Amino acid sequence: MIEINLLPGSGKKSKSSGGGASFDVGAAFKSFAAKVTDPFLIGAVVSGVAAAVIIGGLYTRQVTRQSSLEERERRAQQDSLKYSVIVKSIRKAQAKRDSVMRQLNIIKVIDNNRFVWPHVMDEVSRALPPYTWLTSLQQTNATAAPQPNAPPAKPAKKGENADSAAAAVPVQLLIVGNTVDIQALTRFMKALEASPFIEGVTLVKTTVIPVEGKDVTEFQLTGTYQQPDSALVKRVPIALSVR
C-alpha cells in the first residue's frame, strides 16, 4: 500500500517534538571519563578541586576568627575606658597620700629633734660641778634637713619612742668651759659619762688662761648624744599652776 504525505516535513517535526530535549549528566561524565585517559590531567583536576575546598574552609575559618577578634577588641576598648577612670582616681589618691606622708615626715623629724637639746642641756647642767662654768656648747656635725620632695618615710615600728628618729643621726657635741679646780673637771667628765644621754666623753685639750686677773683652766670636751634605753627614762607630766 502506498501512502502519500501531502505535508512535507510534518513527520520530522512530530518525531522531534514527541521525544523532547534531554541531557544525561551521568552519561556525559562517563563519556568524558572514557575520553580522558591522562592521569596527570585527572590529578590536576582533583588537586584543583581539593585546593578550592581547602581555601574555602580556611577563608570561612579566618572570617569567623576575625569576627571573634573584633568583638574581643571592642570589649577590651570598653573595659580600657572604664578602668582608665579608676586608674586615674587611684593615682590621684596615691599622689595625695604621698604628699601627706612627706609633710608628716617633715613634722615628725622636726618634732623628734626638739627632744635632743633639752636632754643635752639638762644633763650638762646636772653634771656641772661648782666653780666650773661653760662658755660654749655646740654641735659639730651637720644633720640632714628634711626635704619636701623626699619619699615618704616608713611608719615607725611598734615600741619606738619619740627620740628614735633623732638617734638615727648621732649628734656630736663640743663643750668648752673654764674651771678653777682641775679635780672639778674630772668629776664633770665622769658625771657626763654616767648620763644615759651622753657617751664618748673625751678631753681634747686644757689651757691655762687669765680671767679677771686669775688663772683658770680652759677645757674642751667632745661627746655624742645617744638614745638611752626606754627603761632608764622616766617621764613625768608637766603641771602649770594658775594663780
C-alpha positions in Angstrom: 0.0 0.0 0.0 1.4 3.4 -1.0 1.0 6.4 1.3 1.4 9.9 0.1 2.4 12.7 2.5 0.7 15.8 1.4 2.5 17.9 4.2 6.3 17.7 3.7 8.3 17.8 6.9 5.5 17.1 9.3 6.9 13.7 10.2 10.2 15.0 11.3 8.6 17.7 13.4 6.4 15.1 15.1 9.4 13.0 15.9 11.4 15.8 17.3 8.6 17.3 19.2 7.5 14.0 20.6 10.9 13.0 22.1 11.7 16.3 23.9 15.2 17.8 24.6 17.1 15.9 27.4 20.7 15.8 28.8 22.1 12.9 30.7 24.8 14.1 33.2 26.0 10.7 34.2 26.3 9.6 30.6 28.2 12.8 29.7 30.6 12.3 32.7 31.2 8.7 31.7 31.8 9.7 28.2 34.2 12.4 29.4 36.0 10.0 31.7 36.2 7.5 28.9 37.8 10.1 26.6 40.2 11.4 29.3 42.8 8.8 30.0 45.7 11.1 31.0 46.4 10.5 34.8 48.2 13.8 35.1 45.2 15.7 33.9 43.0 13.8 36.3 45.4 14.6 39.2 45.5 18.3 38.3 41.7 18.4 38.2 41.4 16.6 41.6 44.1 18.8 43.1 42.3 22.0 41.9 39.0 20.8 43.4 40.7 19.9 46.7 42.6 23.2 46.8 39.3 25.1 46.2 37.7 23.2 49.1 40.6 23.8 51.4 40.9 27.5 50.6 37.1 27.9 51.1 37.4 26.3 54.5 40.3 28.4 55.6 38.6 31.6 54.4 35.5 30.7 56.4 37.6 30.0 59.4 39.5 33.3 59.1 36.3 35.2 58.7 34.9 33.6 61.8 38.1 34.2 63.8 38.2 37.9 62.6 34.7 38.5 63.8 35.6 37.0 67.2 38.7 39.1 67.5 36.9 42.2 66.5 34.3 41.5 69.2 37.0 41.0 71.8 38.8 44.2 70.7 35.6 46.1 71.1 35.1 44.7 74.6 38.7 45.4 75.5 38.3 49.0 74.5 35.2 49.4 76.6 37.0 47.9 79.6 40.0 50.1 79.0 37.9 53.2 79.0 36.1 52.1 82.1 39.2 51.1 84.0 41.2 54.2 82.9 38.9 56.3 85.1 39.5 54.1 88.0 43.3 54.1 87.5 43.3 57.9 87.3 41.4 58.1 90.6 43.8 55.6 92.2 46.9 57.6 91.1 45.4 60.8 92.2 44.7 59.3 95.7 48.2 57.9 95.8 49.7 61.3 95.0 47.7 62.9 97.8 48.8 60.2 100.2 52.4 60.6 99.3 52.2 64.4 99.7 50.6 64.0 103.2 53.2 61.4 104.2 56.0 63.8 103.2 54.5 66.6 105.2 54.1 64.2 108.2 57.7 63.1 107.8 58.9 66.7 108.0 56.8 67.4 111.0 57.9 64.2 112.7 61.6 64.9 112.1 61.2 68.4 113.5 59.2 67.1 116.4 61.7 64.4 117.2 64.7 66.7 117.0 63.3 69.0 119.6 64.0 66.4 122.3 67.7 66.3 121.7 68.9 69.6 123.1 66.6 69.7 126.1 68.2 66.4 127.2 71.7 67.6 126.5 71.2 70.9 128.4 69.6 69.1 131.3 72.4 66.5 131.6 75.2 69.0 131.2 73.7 71.4 133.8 73.3 68.5 136.3 76.8 67.3 135.8 78.4 70.7 136.1 80.3 70.9 139.4 80.9 74.1 141.5 83.5 76.6 140.4 83.1 75.4 136.8 81.2 77.2 134.0 80.7 76.8 130.3 81.5 79.2 127.6 80.3 77.2 124.6 78.1 74.2 123.9 77.5 73.4 120.2 77.0 70.7 117.7 80.0 69.9 115.5 78.4 67.7 112.8 75.7 68.5 110.4 72.4 66.7 110.3 70.3 66.4 107.1 67.4 68.7 107.0 64.1 67.2 105.9 63.4 67.5 102.2 59.9 68.4 101.0 60.3 66.2 97.9 61.8 63.2 99.7 59.9 59.9 99.5 57.6 59.3 102.4 59.2 57.6 105.4 58.1 54.2 106.5 55.9 54.1 109.6 57.7 53.7 112.9 57.8 50.2 114.4 55.9 49.4 117.5 57.8 50.3 120.6 59.8 53.1 119.2 59.7 56.3 121.2 59.8 59.9 120.2 63.6 60.2 120.1 64.2 57.3 117.8 64.5 59.4 114.6 66.9 61.8 116.3 69.1 58.9 117.4 69.4 57.7 113.8 71.9 60.6 113.1 74.4 60.9 116.1 74.8 64.5 117.4 78.4 65.3 118.1 78.9 67.8 120.9 81.7 70.2 121.7 81.7 71.5 125.3 84.0 74.4 126.1 84.3 75.8 129.6 86.5 77.1 132.4 87.3 75.8 135.9 89.4 76.8 138.8 89.8 73.3 140.1 91.3 70.5 137.9 89.6 67.9 140.1 86.2 69.5 139.2 86.9 68.9 135.5 87.5 65.2 136.3 84.2 65.0 138.2 82.4 66.8 135.4 83.7 64.2 132.8 82.7 61.3 135.0 79.2 62.8 135.5 78.7 63.2 131.8 79.8 59.6 131.1 77.3 58.4 133.7 74.5 60.2 131.8 72.2 58.0 129.8 72.1 60.7 127.0 75.8 61.4 126.5 78.5 58.9 125.7 82.1 59.0 124.5 83.2 62.0 126.6 86.8 62.8 125.7 89.1 65.6 126.8 90.5 67.4 123.8 92.8 69.9 125.5 93.3 72.1 128.5 94.8 75.5 128.6 95.6 77.9 131.5 94.2 81.4 130.7 93.8 84.5 132.8 90.3 85.5 133.6 89.7 88.8 135.6 93.3 88.6 136.9 93.1 85.0 137.9 94.5 81.9 136.2 91.8 79.4 135.3 91.9 76.2 133.3 90.0 76.3 129.9 89.0 72.9 128.7 87.4 71.4 125.6 85.4 68.2 125.7 83.7 66.2 123.0 80.8 63.8 123.3 78.0 62.2 121.4 74.3 62.3 122.1 72.9 58.8 122.5 69.4 57.4 122.7 69.0 55.7 126.1 67.1 52.6 126.9 63.4 53.4 127.5 63.6 51.7 130.9 66.1 54.3 132.1 64.0 57.3 131.0 61.3 58.5 133.4 58.6 60.7 132.0 56.5 62.9 134.3 53.6 65.2 133.3 54.2 68.9 133.4 51.7 70.8 135.5 51.3 74.5 135.4 49.6 76.1 138.4 47.5 79.1 137.7 47.1 81.7 140.5 
